[in-house]
Amino acid sequence: MALASCASFPQVAACYVGIATLVTVDWAKRLEQVAQEDLVMFINACLTCTGQREFYDDAYGQKVSLDFLHDYILGNYRLLYCRTLAAGINHFNQTQIILKLLATGTQTQTQHRAEENQLITATLHNLPSQRAWKLLQQIREHGINNRRARAIAKQYVTTRGERLAFHAVKYRSKLRAIATHNHLNLKQINSELGPELGDFLYRHWPKHFNTPLFEEFRRGFYSASNIYNLPFTVAEGLAVKHNIPRERFLQNIEGQMTAGEKLRLQKSAGKVKAKLDLNPQKLSLTKLALYVLSLDLDIRKQRQHELEQLLQTSAHKTLRKVPFRLGRVAAVLDRSYSSSGSSEKRRRPLGIALAVHYLLQAASQNYQPFWTIAVPEPLIVTPYGQTNLVDPILAAIAWQPDLIVIVSDGWENDPPGGFAELLRVYRTKLDPKRQISIVHCNPVFNANDFTLKQLSSLVPTVGLRDAEELPVVLEFARFAEGTASLTELETYLASRVQHLLASTNLQE
């Protein structure tokens, strides 16, 4: 018996080795699955959340949840955290990623340092000017003062080229703080401006500047009649200094205002009876939809043909920038009361739904919208009622499209859970092969569980802050569905990185 036992020992040992191997393989797969879920959750959050108040969440909860996600992903997946900069996320989260990467530069692995530097630089240069200057100022406020941060700040200021005089006037306090913090030699930054740049920023003003814009500001500082050739935000402060009536100021400064500034001032302009003419060619599709929704219903009805043309033109312009074509598409659009948004993001969920409607209409061969409460015309849509997604999804399925795009914040309450149960029955009994693809686009971040509120586990949920991001979001949906592996997600991010770096021109 003893000899028999000894003879069987190698077999027992081999059995233990086999079990250990299986456990190791299963554990590795589980780790990969967790990493994939973490990254999808983080990218979804970065697509939607901006730390502002939502209908169901306050701003503090949004900021705390988002900051936790940033720190968690940075600590566990630094390379992929950095590559998220190229994943089409919103500007707010791009700035947060850059700040955290620069603050923890010593943790960057040597083999990834060059790529990280390139991504930070490319992202910074692609940000809108006001966000880029604010980011560089935040570097100072956060006490980040390493060599890499100083080099990136210097490069950004240097590559402003002939626009530097304009930026110096519009962002003079920020540029002064950045120059001081990074010890920039302003005389060497721009040879054309020479010593005048430093003299202007630090208020060593001569009797006359050779740089025309600097001279305009100097004159406007002392004379009210000279402020109207300055950027709007600069002239606005000087108008208060000179006690110029608001109505007169807006009428005279209109030529210097950007489309975004005119949009933000519509309410103010109405109070002072000043008419600001908007150029629709300069408005993004989502901003135009939000502008339309800000108008009274009577005005929308009176200008229906005009507004319809503007939205359709903007949708086709968006498609020219990011071409994508779809076949037979249905949209389920949530216009419930929660789509009214918050005081900080007024009507934004509804505005995104309206913009998506026009974008899908332009991109699809056949298209049909289904609102939670039917409206005769999309232009007169308003936030109203409970969230009933069962009726419109049934109507959409009956129409037999190739793709159903749902735009909703996910707070279904008429009845609660009705969509999930309907889809469970439909997928198991009627469409097990998933001949109809369904994607849920959620414009609202749920701070309570660090993710987007799902309608059903059978439908991928992806974040959508602007309708213009829809092509990227639909491409990303396969990762949110959970069918793609971590390797595929890494490959996708790497390809986005290459595209970003190849399309970024650092010379201005």
Summary of the structure (lengths in Angstrom):
residues: 508
radius of gyration: 27.2
end to end distance: 86.1
largest distance: 110.2
contacts: 1612
relative contact order: 0.11
helix: 64%
strand: 7%
